[in-house]
Amino acid sequence: QVQLVESGGGLVQAGGSLRLSCAASGSIFSINRMGWYRQAPGKQRELVAAITRGGFTNYADSVKGRFTISRDNAKNTAYLQMNTLKPEDTAVYYCNAGVGIYEHDYWGQGTQVTVSS
């Protein structure tokens, strides 16, 4: 079992920055990829960014050049640095972890990010 706890969401003006954190606990030795997803009202949950244990990353086209995902394996924590935020980035952001050889998905409870225009 893996538990994920997000923090760092909030309200920010357009053009501002936020950093989200995701702390993992439990069977952390079996975590492979970690990532961030988001879900806006009335929309499907979408991938924002992901990172493997080895540090390979991928991003949604809409956030490339503005968001940076990173990971501290020693602290079992993933981060999402969000710069130049736009109102369309407003959503609940969820931390995700792929665990074990079958990449079983675990999710955090979500943190609200609101960007005002």
Phi, psi and omega per residue, in radians:
Q1 nan 2.505 3.112
V2 -2.265 2.356 3.058
Q3 -1.963 2.387 -3.132
L4 -2.150 2.273 3.137
V5 -2.215 2.070 3.133
E6 -1.598 2.704 3.014
S7 -2.693 2.853 3.029
G8 1.866 -0.069 3.105
G9 -1.248 3.031 3.121
G10 2.822 -2.884 -3.134
L11 -1.846 2.301 -3.130
V12 -2.522 2.651 3.075
Q13 -1.377 2.708 3.079
A14 -0.952 2.393 -3.085
G15 1.614 -0.185 -3.120
G16 -1.474 -3.031 -3.081
S17 -2.323 2.674 3.002
L18 -2.527 2.683 3.015
R19 -2.190 2.161 3.073
L20 -1.680 2.545 3.074
S21 -2.174 2.594 3.094
C22 -2.350 1.921 -3.133
A23 -1.694 2.213 -3.135
A24 -1.802 2.511 3.057
S25 -2.496 2.910 -3.102
G26 1.743 -2.321 -3.099
S27 -1.426 1.092 -2.996
I28 -1.222 -0.367 -3.117
F29 -1.159 -0.335 -3.062
S30 -1.751 0.111 3.132
I31 -1.355 2.218 3.093
N32 -1.745 -1.563 3.124
R33 -1.488 2.677 2.964
M34 -2.286 2.628 -3.100
G35 -2.769 3.003 3.086
W36 -2.134 2.318 3.028
Y37 -2.095 2.853 3.054
R38 -2.475 2.688 3.119
Q39 -2.437 2.036 3.074
A40 -1.600 2.762 -3.137
P41 -0.974 2.253 3.101
G42 1.361 0.092 -3.121
K43 -2.125 2.830 3.102
Q44 -1.354 2.707 3.060
R45 -1.177 2.384 -3.098
E46 -2.296 2.636 3.085
L47 -1.253 2.332 3.043
V48 -1.758 -0.916 -3.113
A49 -2.811 2.676 3.115
A50 -2.517 2.726 -3.131
I51 -2.532 2.392 3.105
T52 -1.505 2.983 3.103
R53 -1.035 -0.567 -3.129
G54 -1.448 -0.093 3.047
G55 1.774 0.056 3.077
F56 -1.287 2.413 -3.052
T57 -2.171 2.735 2.927
N58 -2.555 2.629 -3.025
Y59 -2.312 2.656 2.936
A60 -1.173 2.534 -3.126
D61 -0.991 -0.584 -3.043
S62 -1.218 -0.272 -3.097
V63 -2.045 -0.063 -3.125
K64 -1.025 2.341 -3.132
G65 1.502 -0.208 -3.141
R66 -2.002 -0.629 -3.089
F67 -1.896 2.593 3.078
T68 -2.361 2.175 3.064
I69 -1.703 2.465 3.086
S70 -2.530 2.992 -3.035
R71 -2.642 2.351 3.054
D72 -1.970 1.724 -3.067
N73 -1.140 -0.535 3.138
A74 -1.165 -0.569 3.134
K75 -1.719 -0.030 -3.140
N76 0.961 0.752 -3.057
T77 -2.331 2.422 3.020
A78 -1.976 2.636 -3.094
Y79 -2.255 2.675 2.991
L80 -2.314 1.870 3.068
Q81 -1.525 2.103 -3.074
M82 -2.027 2.018 3.138
N83 -2.014 2.833 3.113
T84 0.840 0.905 -3.085
L85 -1.156 2.558 -3.140
K86 -2.104 2.733 3.101
P87 -0.970 -0.563 3.131
E88 -1.251 -0.111 3.023
D89 -1.439 -0.112 3.126
T90 -1.080 2.188 -3.083
A91 -3.109 2.990 2.891
V92 -1.544 2.223 -3.110
Y93 -1.785 2.278 -3.087
Y94 -2.044 2.359 2.993
C95 -1.478 2.491 -3.124
N96 -2.319 2.517 3.054
A97 -2.344 2.413 3.021
G98 -1.729 2.122 -2.956
V99 -2.113 2.364 3.031
G100 1.387 3.127 -3.061
I101 -1.189 -0.377 3.121
Y102 -1.728 0.156 3.069
E103 0.923 0.830 3.096
H104 -1.084 2.365 -3.072
D105 -1.493 2.338 2.959
Y106 -2.149 2.584 -3.066
W107 -2.249 2.575 2.957
G108 -1.458 -3.132 -3.064
Q109 -1.451 -0.249 3.123
G110 1.695 2.599 3.067
T111 -2.387 2.376 -3.059
Q112 -1.415 2.293 2.994
V113 -2.089 2.151 3.132
T114 -2.166 2.174 3.137
V115 -1.979 2.056 -3.126
S116 -1.610 2.586 -3.121
S117 -1.563 nan nan
